[in-house]
Amino acid sequence: MFTRPSAAIAAAFLLSSPALLQSAGAADKPTDPQIAHIAYTAGVIDINAARQAQKKAKNKDVKAFAEDMLRDHEAVNQQALALVKKLNVTPEDNDTSKALSKQASDKLAELDKLSGAAFDKAYVANEVAFHKQVNGVLETQLIPAAGNAELKSLLQTGLKIFQGHQQHAEHVATELK
């Protein structure tokens, strides 16, 4: 069982925006293998974003937030792989995971052009906005779509932890003003 499941969920959405809502909000609900791929893809995306923030951030609180995200997402991705193996599920690439990858690449390139306080503020602002959006998608789309009881439970637990990530990001954002 996951100890910090929100990281996989968070990862499923970090640095993304409307494409997730559009893809996940389609008439067809995502399947468990698609949800698994979205979560893993998002984990990789958030790991990359945290690594970028570790290199570029100047503010100690932003660096600490990035360290938390990196630690959580790396651990959860390892655990997520163990869960899909246990459940004998092959993650399935889909429009949402593809959109996440494209948007993340674009966002990383955008943030890479910034430095110092401008980077710190942009990174944290993106994290805050994204976490708000993700919590809604988890509640209204991914949790209801999950068919496997273990996956559904993981998503529900992840949502609670992810709400904590949102509060953490909001706190850091207030400190940057």
Number of C-alpha atoms within 10 A of each C-alpha: 11 18 13 20 26 27 34 32 33 31 30 29 31 27 26 29 18 13 17 23 17 13 19 22 16 11 8 9 16 24 17 21 18 21 27 27 23 29 26 25 25 28 31 21 26 28 24 17 24 25 17 16 25 18 10 20 24 16 16 12 17 25 19 16 19 25 17 14 22 23 15 22 30 17 18 25 25 14 18 25 16 14 17 17 12 9 12 10 14 14 20 15 15 16 16 25 26 17 19 26 20 14 20 23 16 14 16 17 11 12 19 13 9 16 14 11 14 13 21 24 22 16 26 23 18 18 25 21 17 19 26 15 18 26 20 13 19 22 14 13 17 24 18 15 18 22 13 12 9 13 20 17 14 22 25 20 17 23 24 13 18 26 17 14 22 20 15 15 24 18 14 22 21 11 12 15 6
